[in-house]
Amino acid sequence: MEYRGRSIVSPLRLRNYSAFDYEEYKRIYEECFRDMRTALQRFPVDCCDSKEELEHKKDKIYILEIDGKLVGSVAIYDNEIDDLIVGKSYQRAGYGEALLQFAISHMQSNNISPIVLHVADWNQGAIKMYIKNGFAIVKTEET
């Protein structure tokens, strides 16, 4: 998908990932992707990067905390939004959309274009949110 929406200024102030976040980040990441990976028969089902791998990416991973609790995260790799995750107990409360808008705003403020993301057709809820927020389907792939 490619962003075709308006200019966005996000009020969110996120911090970068740190090794301290690993256990909770891993739990939320795997919780978010487990059902999809199971349905699509992608193995291993639990596939969060190692602590060391995430440490190398820490400047590209942004953490949303509320009252000291890790609520969600989004990664920005070059011009791609990736690994947008929100803990199950915080889903359907606007945090995913806020993380998406943060990523778009961050990329726009750094003149990064085009802004893209990949999403499995299985994840219709995410697709609807992305379209609602200015993304268009520009390519489909079979894997």
N, CA, C and O atoms as CSV, one atom per row, in Angstrom:
chain,resi,resn,atom,element,x,y,z
A,1,MET,N,N,0.854,-1.163,0.000
A,1,MET,CA,C,0.000,0.000,0.000
A,1,MET,C,C,0.903,1.230,0.000
A,1,MET,O,O,2.035,1.199,0.484
A,2,GLU,N,N,0.370,2.302,-0.554
A,2,GLU,CA,C,1.124,3.549,-0.637
A,2,GLU,C,C,0.269,4.689,-0.096
A,2,GLU,O,O,-0.937,4.747,-0.338
A,3,TYR,N,N,0.909,5.592,0.639
A,3,TYR,CA,C,0.191,6.715,1.221
A,3,TYR,C,C,-0.127,7.744,0.155
A,3,TYR,O,O,0.754,8.177,-0.587
A,4,ARG,N,N,-1.395,8.133,0.084
A,4,ARG,CA,C,-1.857,9.121,-0.887
A,4,ARG,C,C,-2.623,10.238,-0.186
A,4,ARG,O,O,-3.305,11.033,-0.833
A,5,GLY,N,N,-2.508,10.291,1.119
A,5,GLY,CA,C,-3.291,11.231,1.914
A,5,GLY,C,C,-2.632,12.590,2.069
A,5,GLY,O,O,-1.659,12.927,1.394
A,6,ARG,N,N,-3.189,13.333,2.961
A,6,ARG,CA,C,-2.774,14.715,3.231
A,6,ARG,C,C,-1.547,14.756,4.143
A,6,ARG,O,O,-1.066,13.733,4.630
A,7,SER,N,N,-1.073,15.955,4.347
A,7,SER,CA,C,0.019,16.174,5.290
A,7,SER,C,C,-0.524,16.008,6.708
A,7,SER,O,O,-1.627,16.459,7.018
A,8,ILE,N,N,0.258,15.362,7.556
A,8,ILE,CA,C,-0.167,15.071,8.928
A,8,ILE,C,C,0.882,15.595,9.901
A,8,ILE,O,O,2.085,15.475,9.669
A,9,VAL,N,N,0.401,16.175,10.990
A,9,VAL,CA,C,1.273,16.534,12.103
A,9,VAL,C,C,0.755,15.767,13.313
A,9,VAL,O,O,-0.347,16.021,13.800
A,10,SER,N,N,1.559,14.833,13.787
A,10,SER,CA,C,1.151,13.996,14.912
A,10,SER,C,C,1.554,14.640,16.229
A,10,SER,O,O,2.670,15.142,16.364
A,11,PRO,N,N,0.645,14.626,17.203
A,11,PRO,CA,C,0.993,15.152,18.531
A,11,PRO,C,C,1.746,14.143,19.394
A,11,PRO,O,O,2.233,14.491,20.469
A,12,LEU,N,N,1.845,12.889,18.929
A,12,LEU,CA,C,2.491,11.851,19.743
A,12,LEU,C,C,3.978,12.136,19.920
A,12,LEU,O,O,4.661,12.580,18.997
A,13,ARG,N,N,4.452,11.873,21.110
A,13,ARG,CA,C,5.883,11.931,21.410
A,13,ARG,C,C,6.278,10.527,21.839
A,13,ARG,O,O,6.016,10.112,22.968
A,14,LEU,N,N,6.905,9.809,20.938
A,14,LEU,CA,C,7.305,8.440,21.221
A,14,LEU,C,C,8.799,8.402,21.503
A,14,LEU,O,O,9.540,9.316,21.142
A,15,ARG,N,N,9.218,7.345,22.145
A,15,ARG,CA,C,10.647,7.141,22.385
A,15,ARG,C,C,11.105,5.938,21.578
A,15,ARG,O,O,10.298,5.130,21.119
A,16,ASN,N,N,12.400,5.840,21.419
A,16,ASN,CA,C,12.940,4.691,20.696
A,16,ASN,C,C,12.992,3.462,21.598
A,16,ASN,O,O,13.073,3.558,22.822
A,17,TYR,N,N,12.942,2.332,20.959
A,17,TYR,CA,C,13.069,1.036,21.611
A,17,TYR,C,C,14.379,0.973,22.390
A,17,TYR,O,O,15.386,1.550,21.980
A,18,SER,N,N,14.353,0.262,23.519
A,18,SER,CA,C,15.586,-0.030,24.256
A,18,SER,C,C,15.547,-1.498,24.683
A,18,SER,O,O,14.482,-2.114,24.704
A,19,ALA,N,N,16.681,-2.039,25.013
A,19,ALA,CA,C,16.769,-3.441,25.424
A,19,ALA,C,C,15.855,-3.726,26.615
A,19,ALA,O,O,15.382,-4.851,26.775
A,20,PHE,N,N,15.607,-2.729,27.439
A,20,PHE,CA,C,14.705,-2.857,28.579
A,20,PHE,C,C,13.302,-3.280,28.139
A,20,PHE,O,O,12.588,-3.928,28.903
A,21,ASP,N,N,12.898,-2.918,26.908
A,21,ASP,CA,C,11.563,-3.203,26.392
A,21,ASP,C,C,11.395,-4.630,25.887
A,21,ASP,O,O,10.271,-5.052,25.613
A,22,TYR,N,N,12.470,-5.375,25.760
A,22,TYR,CA,C,12.435,-6.607,24.976
A,22,TYR,C,C,11.314,-7.573,25.357
A,22,TYR,O,O,10.537,-7.966,24.487
A,23,GLU,N,N,11.206,-7.959,26.596
A,23,GLU,CA,C,10.234,-8.991,26.969
A,23,GLU,C,C,8.806,-8.566,26.653
A,23,GLU,O,O,8.036,-9.357,26.109
A,24,GLU,N,N,8.443,-7.337,26.985
A,24,GLU,CA,C,7.079,-6.872,26.717
A,24,GLU,C,C,6.863,-6.640,25.224
A,24,GLU,O,O,5.794,-6.955,24.700
A,25,TYR,N,N,7.851,-6.099,24.543
A,25,TYR,CA,C,7.753,-5.911,23.087
A,25,TYR,C,C,7.554,-7.267,22.404
A,25,TYR,O,O,6.680,-7.413,21.548
A,26,LYS,N,N,8.353,-8.240,22.778
A,26,LYS,CA,C,8.266,-9.584,22.195
A,26,LYS,C,C,6.885,-10.183,22.446
A,26,LYS,O,O,6.295,-10.772,21.541
A,27,ARG,N,N,6.365,-10.040,23.661
A,27,ARG,CA,C,5.053,-10.577,24.000
A,27,ARG,C,C,3.967,-9.955,23.117
A,27,ARG,O,O,3.130,-10.667,22.562
A,28,ILE,N,N,3.985,-8.645,22.992
A,28,ILE,CA,C,2.969,-7.954,22.196
A,28,ILE,C,C,3.137,-8.272,20.713
A,28,ILE,O,O,2.153,-8.520,20.016
A,29,TYR,N,N,4.363,-8.267,20.233
A,29,TYR,CA,C,4.634,-8.564,18.819
A,29,TYR,C,C,4.087,-9.941,18.450
A,29,TYR,O,O,3.376,-10.088,17.456
A,30,GLU,N,N,4.413,-10.922,19.235
A,30,GLU,CA,C,3.981,-12.286,18.931
A,30,GLU,C,C,2.471,-12.445,19.105
A,30,GLU,O,O,1.833,-13.177,18.349
A,31,GLU,N,N,1.906,-11.770,20.087
A,31,GLU,CA,C,0.464,-11.776,20.295
A,31,GLU,C,C,-0.254,-11.189,19.070
A,31,GLU,O,O,-1.298,-11.694,18.657
A,32,CYS,N,N,0.306,-10.137,18.503
A,32,CYS,CA,C,-0.319,-9.464,17.365
A,32,CYS,C,C,-0.246,-10.281,16.078
A,32,CYS,O,O,-1.175,-10.240,15.271
A,33,PHE,N,N,0.825,-11.011,15.876
A,33,PHE,CA,C,1.025,-11.706,14.606
A,33,PHE,C,C,0.709,-13.203,14.646
A,33,PHE,O,O,0.662,-13.843,13.596
A,34,ARG,N,N,0.494,-13.767,15.819
A,34,ARG,CA,C,0.306,-15.220,15.957
A,34,ARG,C,C,-0.889,-15.746,15.153
A,34,ARG,O,O,-0.740,-16.719,14.413
A,35,ASP,N,N,-2.059,-15.133,15.277
A,35,ASP,CA,C,-3.239,-15.634,14.566
A,35,ASP,C,C,-3.042,-15.586,13.055
A,35,ASP,O,O,-3.385,-16.531,12.346
A,36,MET,N,N,-2.489,-14.483,12.572
A,36,MET,CA,C,-2.267,-14.348,11.133
A,36,MET,C,C,-1.252,-15.380,10.644
A,36,MET,O,O,-1.484,-16.059,9.644
A,37,ARG,N,N,-0.149,-15.493,11.339
A,37,ARG,CA,C,0.887,-16.432,10.906
A,37,ARG,C,C,0.379,-17.876,10.962
A,37,ARG,O,O,0.756,-18.696,10.125
A,38,THR,N,N,-0.466,-18.186,11.933
A,38,THR,CA,C,-1.059,-19.525,12.018
A,38,THR,C,C,-1.994,-19.749,10.833
A,38,THR,O,O,-1.912,-20.779,10.164
A,39,ALA,N,N,-2.885,-18.787,10.570
A,39,ALA,CA,C,-3.840,-18.921,9.475
A,39,ALA,C,C,-3.150,-19.036,8.123
A,39,ALA,O,O,-3.603,-19.772,7.247
A,40,LEU,N,N,-2.050,-18.305,7.960
A,40,LEU,CA,C,-1.326,-18.314,6.681
A,40,LEU,C,C,-0.255,-19.400,6.629
A,40,LEU,O,O,0.483,-19.509,5.650
A,41,GLN,N,N,-0.178,-20.194,7.679
A,41,GLN,CA,C,0.796,-21.284,7.791
A,41,GLN,C,C,2.231,-20.777,7.595
A,41,GLN,O,O,3.011,-21.349,6.834
A,42,ARG,N,N,2.551,-19.700,8.297
A,42,ARG,CA,C,3.905,-19.142,8.311
A,42,ARG,C,C,4.587,-19.611,9.580
A,42,ARG,O,O,4.113,-19.348,10.685
A,43,PHE,N,N,5.688,-20.299,9.419
A,43,PHE,CA,C,6.385,-20.850,10.575
A,43,PHE,C,C,7.812,-20.351,10.618
A,43,PHE,O,O,8.437,-20.208,9.568
A,44,PRO,N,N,8.348,-20.082,11.793
A,44,PRO,CA,C,7.689,-20.271,13.092
A,44,PRO,C,C,6.579,-19.237,13.286
A,44,PRO,O,O,6.639,-18.133,12.746
A,45,VAL,N,N,5.581,-19.611,14.055
A,45,VAL,CA,C,4.464,-18.718,14.329
A,45,VAL,C,C,4.950,-17.536,15.164
A,45,VAL,O,O,4.635,-16.388,14.853
A,46,ASP,N,N,5.705,-17.806,16.208
A,46,ASP,CA,C,6.283,-16.740,17.031
A,46,ASP,C,C,7.653,-16.408,16.460
A,46,ASP,O,O,8.561,-17.239,16.466
A,47,CYS,N,N,7.787,-15.183,15.968
A,47,CYS,CA,C,8.991,-14.877,15.185
A,47,CYS,C,C,9.588,-13.510,15.486
A,47,CYS,O,O,10.218,-12.910,14.615
A,48,CYS,N,N,9.405,-13.019,16.679
A,48,CYS,CA,C,10.014,-11.740,17.026
A,48,CYS,C,C,11.533,-11.852,16.931
A,48,CYS,O,O,12.117,-12.879,17.280
A,49,ASP,N,N,12.155,-10.788,16.459
A,49,ASP,CA,C,13.613,-10.766,16.389
A,49,ASP,C,C,14.223,-10.951,17.783
A,49,ASP,O,O,13.572,-10.718,18.801
A,50,SER,N,N,15.463,-11.368,17.797
A,50,SER,CA,C,16.180,-11.528,19.060
A,50,SER,C,C,16.462,-10.158,19.682
A,50,SER,O,O,16.346,-9.122,19.028
A,51,LYS,N,N,16.825,-10.184,20.934
A,51,LYS,CA,C,17.177,-8.958,21.650
A,51,LYS,C,C,18.306,-8.216,20.913
A,51,LYS,O,O,18.283,-6.991,20.797
A,52,GLU,N,N,19.277,-8.969,20.427
A,52,GLU,CA,C,20.418,-8.375,19.718
A,52,GLU,C,C,19.984,-7.756,18.388
A,52,GLU,O,O,20.434,-6.667,18.032
A,53,GLU,N,N,19.113,-8.450,17.655
A,53,GLU,CA,C,18.643,-7.914,16.376
A,53,GLU,C,C,17.842,-6.633,16.574
A,53,GLU,O,O,17.992,-5.675,15.817
A,54,LEU,N,N,16.992,-6.621,17.593
A,54,LEU,CA,C,16.211,-5.421,17.870
A,54,LEU,C,C,17.102,-4.279,18.338
A,54,LEU,O,O,16.835,-3.117,18.030
A,55,GLU,N,N,18.139,-4.595,19.065
A,55,GLU,CA,C,19.082,-3.563,19.516
A,55,GLU,C,C,19.702,-2.839,18.319
A,55,GLU,O,O,19.920,-1.629,18.372
A,56,HIS,N,N,19.984,-3.571,17.249
A,56,HIS,CA,C,20.553,-2.961,16.038
A,56,HIS,C,C,19.550,-2.057,15.322
A,56,HIS,O,O,19.944,-1.158,14.579
A,57,LYS,N,N,18.266,-2.292,15.542
A,57,LYS,CA,C,17.206,-1.531,14.872
A,57,LYS,C,C,16.590,-0.459,15.770
A,57,LYS,O,O,15.646,0.214,15.357
A,58,LYS,N,N,17.098,-0.290,16.978
A,58,LYS,CA,C,16.424,0.516,17.997
A,58,LYS,C,C,16.116,1.947,17.565
A,58,LYS,O,O,15.127,2.525,18.015
A,59,ASP,N,N,16.941,2.523,16.706
A,59,ASP,CA,C,16.698,3.893,16.256
A,59,ASP,C,C,15.551,3.985,15.262
A,59,ASP,O,O,15.115,5.085,14.923
A,60,LYS,N,N,15.061,2.856,14.797
A,60,LYS,CA,C,13.979,2.830,13.812
A,60,LYS,C,C,12.662,2.315,14.397
A,60,LYS,O,O,11.645,2.265,13.705
A,61,ILE,N,N,12.689,1.933,15.674
A,61,ILE,CA,C,11.504,1.386,16.345
A,61,ILE,C,C,11.050,2.400,17.396
A,61,ILE,O,O,11.829,2.824,18.250
A,62,TYR,N,N,9.772,2.780,17.313
A,62,TYR,CA,C,9.209,3.798,18.184
A,62,TYR,C,C,8.177,3.170,19.114
A,62,TYR,O,O,7.309,2.413,18.679
A,63,ILE,N,N,8.284,3.494,20.391
A,63,ILE,CA,C,7.480,2.883,21.445
A,63,ILE,C,C,6.447,3.874,21.974
A,63,ILE,O,O,6.767,5.024,22.277
A,64,LEU,N,N,5.192,3.405,22.080
A,64,LEU,CA,C,4.118,4.168,22.714
A,64,LEU,C,C,3.910,3.608,24.109
A,64,LEU,O,O,3.605,2.428,24.281
A,65,GLU,N,N,4.079,4.466,25.097
A,65,GLU,CA,C,3.878,4.095,26.495
A,65,GLU,C,C,2.760,4.934,27.088
A,65,GLU,O,O,2.616,6.114,26.769
A,66,ILE,N,N,1.978,4.316,27.947
A,66,ILE,CA,C,0.971,5.044,28.712
A,66,ILE,C,C,1.133,4.614,30.166
A,66,ILE,O,O,1.065,3.429,30.492
A,67,ASP,N,N,1.346,5.588,31.016
A,67,ASP,CA,C,1.546,5.318,32.447
A,67,ASP,C,C,2.626,4.267,32.670
A,67,ASP,O,O,2.484,3.390,33.521
A,68,GLY,N,N,3.710,4.363,31.897
A,68,GLY,CA,C,4.841,3.460,32.056
A,68,GLY,C,C,4.651,2.080,31.451
A,68,GLY,O,O,5.520,1.221,31.599
A,69,LYS,N,N,3.523,1.846,30.765
A,69,LYS,CA,C,3.266,0.535,30.159
A,69,LYS,C,C,3.410,0.630,28.648
A,69,LYS,O,O,2.917,1.565,28.018
A,70,LEU,N,N,4.093,-0.352,28.081
A,70,LEU,CA,C,4.250,-0.423,26.639
A,70,LEU,C,C,2.898,-0.801,26.032
A,70,LEU,O,O,2.384,-1.894,26.274
A,71,VAL,N,N,2.331,0.108,25.247
A,71,VAL,CA,C,1.017,-0.078,24.649
A,71,VAL,C,C,1.135,-0.570,23.217
A,71,VAL,O,O,0.357,-1.412,22.770
A,72,GLY,N,N,2.123,-0.031,22.501
A,72,GLY,CA,C,2.291,-0.395,21.105
A,72,GLY,C,C,3.590,0.147,20.560
A,72,GLY,O,O,4.387,0.768,21.262
A,73,SER,N,N,3.772,-0.116,19.262
A,73,SER,CA,C,5.023,0.274,18.626
A,73,SER,C,C,4.832,0.331,17.119
A,73,SER,O,O,3.919,-0.282,16.567
A,74,VAL,N,N,5.708,1.077,16.470
A,74,VAL,CA,C,5.764,1.113,15.010
A,74,VAL,C,C,7.226,1.272,14.614
A,74,VAL,O,O,8.004,1.955,15.280
A,75,ALA,N,N,7.571,0.623,13.514
A,75,ALA,CA,C,8.942,0.725,12.996
A,75,ALA,C,C,8.903,1.463,11.664
A,75,ALA,O,O,7.945,1.354,10.898
A,76,ILE,N,N,9.965,2.212,11.409
A,76,ILE,CA,C,10.108,2.936,10.140
A,76,ILE,C,C,11.466,2.557,9.559
A,76,ILE,O,O,12.514,2.899,10.107
A,77,TYR,N,N,11.421,1.847,8.445
A,77,TYR,CA,C,12.643,1.417,7.748
A,77,TYR,C,C,12.660,2.087,6.377
A,77,TYR,O,O,11.874,1.738,5.496
A,78,ASP,N,N,13.556,3.044,6.205
A,78,ASP,CA,C,13.638,3.820,4.969
A,78,ASP,C,C,12.268,4.449,4.691
A,78,ASP,O,O,11.827,5.309,5.454
A,79,ASN,N,N,11.589,4.038,3.616
A,79,ASN,CA,C,10.277,4.629,3.313
A,79,ASN,C,C,9.119,3.687,3.655
A,79,ASN,O,O,8.004,3.868,3.165
A,80,GLU,N,N,9.384,2.679,4.499
A,80,GLU,CA,C,8.364,1.681,4.823
A,80,GLU,C,C,7.969,1.715,6.297
A,80,GLU,O,O,8.815,1.736,7.191
A,81,ILE,N,N,6.659,1.718,6.517
A,81,ILE,CA,C,6.101,1.555,7.857
A,81,ILE,C,C,5.955,0.055,8.078
A,81,ILE,O,O,5.401,-0.648,7.233
A,82,ASP,N,N,6.451,-0.436,9.213
A,82,ASP,CA,C,6.450,-1.876,9.458
A,82,ASP,C,C,6.151,-2.153,10.926
A,82,ASP,O,O,6.269,-1.271,11.776
A,83,ASP,N,N,5.767,-3.376,11.204
A,83,ASP,CA,C,5.595,-3.871,12.569
A,83,ASP,C,C,4.794,-2.924,13.463
A,83,ASP,O,O,5.205,-2.616,14.582
A,84,LEU,N,N,3.654,-2.467,12.959
A,84,LEU,CA,C,2.754,-1.656,13.765
A,84,LEU,C,C,1.985,-2.620,14.670
A,84,LEU,O,O,1.193,-3.434,14.196
A,85,ILE,N,N,2.226,-2.519,15.955
A,85,ILE,CA,C,1.631,-3.440,16.918
A,85,ILE,C,C,0.984,-2.671,18.059
A,85,ILE,O,O,1.457,-1.607,18.456
A,86,VAL,N,N,-0.111,-3.230,18.584
A,86,VAL,CA,C,-0.790,-2.679,19.759
A,86,VAL,C,C,-1.196,-3.864,20.617
A,86,VAL,O,O,-1.791,-4.822,20.124
A,87,GLY,N,N,-0.876,-3.795,21.892
A,87,GLY,CA,C,-1.243,-4.868,22.815
A,87,GLY,C,C,-2.741,-5.140,22.777
A,87,GLY,O,O,-3.541,-4.213,22.646
A,88,LYS,N,N,-3.120,-6.407,22.892
A,88,LYS,CA,C,-4.535,-6.812,22.774
A,88,LYS,C,C,-5.458,-5.999,23.681
A,88,LYS,O,O,-6.548,-5.612,23.260
A,89,SER,N,N,-5.044,-5.740,24.903
A,89,SER,CA,C,-5.919,-5.020,25.832
A,89,SER,C,C,-6.073,-3.540,25.477
A,89,SER,O,O,-6.906,-2.853,26.070
A,90,TYR,N,N,-5.290,-3.038,24.528
A,90,TYR,CA,C,-5.377,-1.645,24.102
A,90,TYR,C,C,-5.935,-1.498,22.691
A,90,TYR,O,O,-6.085,-0.377,22.204
A,91,GLN,N,N,-6.242,-2.597,22.033
A,91,GLN,CA,C,-6.737,-2.531,20.664
A,91,GLN,C,C,-8.147,-1.965,20.617
A,91,GLN,O,O,-8.895,-2.016,21.593
A,92,ARG,N,N,-8.484,-1.425,19.456
A,92,ARG,CA,C,-9.791,-0.826,19.166
A,92,ARG,C,C,-10.033,0.439,19.991
A,92,ARG,O,O,-11.175,0.801,20.272
A,93,ALA,N,N,-8.937,1.105,20.375
A,93,ALA,CA,C,-9.051,2.347,21.147
A,93,ALA,C,C,-8.360,3.510,20.448
A,93,ALA,O,O,-8.203,4.579,21.038
A,94,GLY,N,N,-7.944,3.315,19.196
A,94,GLY,CA,C,-7.324,4.401,18.429
A,94,GLY,C,C,-5.810,4.450,18.472
A,94,GLY,O,O,-5.203,5.304,17.826
A,95,TYR,N,N,-5.187,3.550,19.222
A,95,TYR,CA,C,-3.726,3.587,19.326
A,95,TYR,C,C,-3.029,3.179,18.029
A,95,TYR,O,O,-1.995,3.749,17.677
A,96,GLY,N,N,-3.580,2.208,17.323
A,96,GLY,CA,C,-2.992,1.806,16.049
A,96,GLY,C,C,-3.023,2.950,15.056
A,96,GLY,O,O,-2.039,3.212,14.365
A,97,GLU,N,N,-4.148,3.626,14.988
A,97,GLU,CA,C,-4.276,4.777,14.091
A,97,GLU,C,C,-3.321,5.893,14.500
A,97,GLU,O,O,-2.721,6.539,13.641
A,98,ALA,N,N,-3.176,6.124,15.788
A,98,ALA,CA,C,-2.252,7.151,16.273
A,98,ALA,C,C,-0.804,6.795,15.921
A,98,ALA,O,O,-0.031,7.669,15.531
A,99,LEU,N,N,-0.437,5.528,16.056
A,99,LEU,CA,C,0.916,5.090,15.679
A,99,LEU,C,C,1.135,5.250,14.177
A,99,LEU,O,O,2.202,5.686,13.745
A,100,LEU,N,N,0.133,4.899,13.391
A,100,LEU,CA,C,0.228,5.057,11.943
A,100,LEU,C,C,0.420,6.525,11.583
A,100,LEU,O,O,1.282,6.856,10.769
A,101,GLN,N,N,-0.362,7.395,12.173
A,101,GLN,CA,C,-0.248,8.825,11.887
A,101,GLN,C,C,1.088,9.386,12.360
A,101,GLN,O,O,1.652,10.264,11.708
A,102,PHE,N,N,1.600,8.893,13.483
A,102,PHE,CA,C,2.931,9.296,13.926
A,102,PHE,C,C,3.963,8.957,12.851
A,102,PHE,O,O,4.790,9.793,12.488
A,103,ALA,N,N,3.908,7.722,12.345
A,103,ALA,CA,C,4.883,7.282,11.343
A,103,ALA,C,C,4.789,8.132,10.081
A,103,ALA,O,O,5.812,8.549,9.537
A,104,ILE,N,N,3.575,8.391,9.615
A,104,ILE,CA,C,3.394,9.226,8.420
A,104,ILE,C,C,3.961,10.614,8.663
A,104,ILE,O,O,4.713,11.134,7.839
A,105,SER,N,N,3.603,11.213,9.789
A,105,SER,CA,C,4.080,12.553,10.134
A,105,SER,C,C,5.606,12.600,10.205
A,105,SER,O,O,6.237,13.515,9.673
A,106,HIS,N,N,6.178,11.617,10.858
A,106,HIS,CA,C,7.636,11.540,10.996
A,106,HIS,C,C,8.302,11.463,9.619
A,106,HIS,O,O,9.290,12.149,9.356
A,107,MET,N,N,7.754,10.631,8.759
A,107,MET,CA,C,8.338,10.457,7.428
A,107,MET,C,C,8.147,11.713,6.585
A,107,MET,O,O,9.063,12.124,5.873
A,108,GLN,N,N,6.977,12.323,6.656
A,108,GLN,CA,C,6.740,13.555,5.902
A,108,GLN,C,C,7.682,14.664,6.365
A,108,GLN,O,O,8.207,15.413,5.541
A,109,SER,N,N,7.900,14.776,7.667
A,109,SER,CA,C,8.780,15.832,8.182
A,109,SER,C,C,10.232,15.606,7.780
A,109,SER,O,O,11.045,16.529,7.834
A,110,ASN,N,N,10.558,14.377,7.376
A,110,ASN,CA,C,11.900,14.056,6.893
A,110,ASN,C,C,11.936,13.892,5.375
A,110,ASN,O,O,12.885,13.334,4.824
A,111,ASN,N,N,10.886,14.388,4.703
A,111,ASN,CA,C,10.788,14.361,3.236
A,111,ASN,C,C,10.988,12.970,2.644
A,111,ASN,O,O,11.623,12.817,1.601
A,112,ILE,N,N,10.443,11.962,3.315
A,112,ILE,CA,C,10.540,10.584,2.833
A,112,ILE,C,C,9.310,10.282,1.984
A,112,ILE,O,O,8.175,10.471,2.421
A,113,SER,N,N,9.550,9.817,0.782
A,113,SER,CA,C,8.467,9.537,-0.142
A,113,SER,C,C,8.928,8.522,-1.176
A,113,SER,O,O,10.109,8.524,-1.524
A,114,PRO,N,N,8.072,7.668,-1.677
A,114,PRO,CA,C,6.712,7.446,-1.216
A,114,PRO,C,C,6.710,6.695,0.113
A,114,PRO,O,O,7.668,5.997,0.444
A,115,ILE,N,N,5.646,6.843,0.854
A,115,ILE,CA,C,5.468,6.118,2.114
A,115,ILE,C,C,4.684,4.854,1.793
A,115,ILE,O,O,3.589,4.915,1.234
A,116,VAL,N,N,5.255,3.709,2.151
A,116,VAL,CA,C,4.617,2.436,1.819
A,116,VAL,C,C,4.518,1.544,3.049
A,116,VAL,O,O,5.183,1.761,4.062
A,117,LEU,N,N,3.668,0.540,2.925
A,117,LEU,CA,C,3.592,-0.520,3.925
A,117,LEU,C,C,3.065,-1.761,3.237
A,117,LEU,O,O,2.475,-1.689,2.159
A,118,HIS,N,N,3.283,-2.892,3.868
A,118,HIS,CA,C,2.793,-4.174,3.364
A,118,HIS,C,C,1.840,-4.756,4.400
A,118,HIS,O,O,2.071,-4.655,5.605
A,119,VAL,N,N,0.772,-5.363,3.910
A,119,VAL,CA,C,-0.212,-5.964,4.810
A,119,VAL,C,C,-0.793,-7.202,4.128
A,119,VAL,O,O,-1.038,-7.213,2.922
A,120,ALA,N,N,-1.002,-8.226,4.920
A,120,ALA,CA,C,-1.598,-9.456,4.391
A,120,ALA,C,C,-3.095,-9.255,4.177
A,120,ALA,O,O,-3.768,-8.635,5.001
A,121,ASP,N,N,-3.609,-9.778,3.077
A,121,ASP,CA,C,-5.041,-9.705,2.779
A,121,ASP,C,C,-5.863,-10.296,3.922
A,121,ASP,O,O,-7.008,-9.897,4.134
A,122,TRP,N,N,-5.291,-11.234,4.650
A,122,TRP,CA,C,-5.939,-11.845,5.807
A,122,TRP,C,C,-6.340,-10.804,6.835
A,122,TRP,O,O,-7.339,-10.977,7.533
A,123,ASN,N,N,-5.567,-9.714,6.940
A,123,ASN,CA,C,-5.745,-8.710,7.984
A,123,ASN,C,C,-6.658,-7.572,7.500
A,123,ASN,O,O,-6.220,-6.435,7.327
A,124,GLN,N,N,-7.924,-7.907,7.290
A,124,GLN,CA,C,-8.869,-6.936,6.738
A,124,GLN,C,C,-9.086,-5.723,7.647
A,124,GLN,O,O,-9.324,-4.621,7.153
A,125,GLY,N,N,-9.010,-5.910,8.952
A,125,GLY,CA,C,-9.158,-4.777,9.872
A,125,GLY,C,C,-8.071,-3.745,9.653
A,125,GLY,O,O,-8.341,-2.544,9.623
A,126,ALA,N,N,-6.850,-4.211,9.500
A,126,ALA,CA,C,-5.731,-3.288,9.259
A,126,ALA,C,C,-5.881,-2.613,7.893
A,126,ALA,O,O,-5.637,-1.413,7.759
A,127,ILE,N,N,-6.278,-3.376,6.893
A,127,ILE,CA,C,-6.445,-2.803,5.551
A,127,ILE,C,C,-7.469,-1.672,5.591
A,127,ILE,O,O,-7.239,-0.611,5.012
A,128,LYS,N,N,-8.583,-1.886,6.261
A,128,LYS,CA,C,-9.610,-0.844,6.373
A,128,LYS,C,C,-9.063,0.395,7.068
A,128,LYS,O,O,-9.343,1.518,6.647
A,129,MET,N,N,-8.276,0.197,8.140
A,129,MET,CA,C,-7.691,1.334,8.843
A,129,MET,C,C,-6.717,2.085,7.935
A,129,MET,O,O,-6.718,3.316,7.912
A,130,TYR,N,N,-5.893,1.360,7.193
A,130,TYR,CA,C,-4.930,2.007,6.310
A,130,TYR,C,C,-5.632,2.812,5.221
A,130,TYR,O,O,-5.233,3.941,4.933
A,131,ILE,N,N,-6.661,2.252,4.619
A,131,ILE,CA,C,-7.408,2.969,3.576
A,131,ILE,C,C,-8.077,4.202,4.173
A,131,ILE,O,O,-8.051,5.275,3.570
A,132,LYS,N,N,-8.669,4.058,5.341
A,132,LYS,CA,C,-9.309,5.192,6.029
A,132,LYS,C,C,-8.307,6.316,6.280
A,132,LYS,O,O,-8.682,7.487,6.327
A,133,ASN,N,N,-7.043,5.962,6.441
A,133,ASN,CA,C,-6.006,6.943,6.748
A,133,ASN,C,C,-5.158,7.334,5.544
A,133,ASN,O,O,-4.032,7.803,5.711
A,134,GLY,N,N,-5.677,7.149,4.339
A,134,GLY,CA,C,-5.033,7.697,3.157
A,134,GLY,C,C,-4.163,6.765,2.345
A,134,GLY,O,O,-3.500,7.209,1.407
A,135,PHE,N,N,-4.145,5.476,2.678
A,135,PHE,CA,C,-3.356,4.530,1.899
A,135,PHE,C,C,-4.205,3.943,0.781
A,135,PHE,O,O,-5.421,3.804,0.908
A,136,ALA,N,N,-3.548,3.607,-0.300
A,136,ALA,CA,C,-4.204,2.956,-1.430
A,136,ALA,C,C,-3.451,1.677,-1.761
A,136,ALA,O,O,-2.231,1.605,-1.613
A,137,ILE,N,N,-4.185,0.680,-2.205
A,137,ILE,CA,C,-3.555,-0.565,-2.647
A,137,ILE,C,C,-2.959,-0.316,-4.021
A,137,ILE,O,O,-3.666,0.045,-4.962
A,138,VAL,N,N,-1.663,-0.509,-4.124
A,138,VAL,CA,C,-0.989,-0.269,-5.406
A,138,VAL,C,C,-0.427,-1.541,-6.017
A,138,VAL,O,O,-0.078,-1.568,-7.197
A,139,LYS,N,N,-0.340,-2.591,-5.218
A,139,LYS,CA,C,0.217,-3.840,-5.706
A,139,LYS,C,C,-0.227,-4.971,-4.782
A,139,LYS,O,O,-0.307,-4.796,-3.566
A,140,THR,N,N,-0.509,-6.112,-5.361
A,140,THR,CA,C,-0.800,-7.282,-4.548
A,140,THR,C,C,0.192,-8.366,-4.934
A,140,THR,O,O,0.634,-8.459,-6.079
A,141,GLU,N,N,0.526,-9.179,-3.943
A,141,GLU,CA,C,1.500,-10.251,-4.165
A,141,GLU,C,C,0.955,-11.545,-3.596
A,141,GLU,O,O,0.253,-11.552,-2.585
A,142,GLU,N,N,1.284,-12.624,-4.252
A,142,GLU,CA,C,1.010,-13.966,-3.728
A,142,GLU,C,C,2.313,-14.495,-3.183
A,142,GLU,O,O,3.340,-14.449,-3.860
A,143,THR,N,N,2.279,-15.007,-1.946
A,143,THR,CA,C,3.511,-15.577,-1.379
A,143,THR,C,C,3.296,-16.981,-0.934
A,143,THR,O,O,4.222,-17.618,-0.433
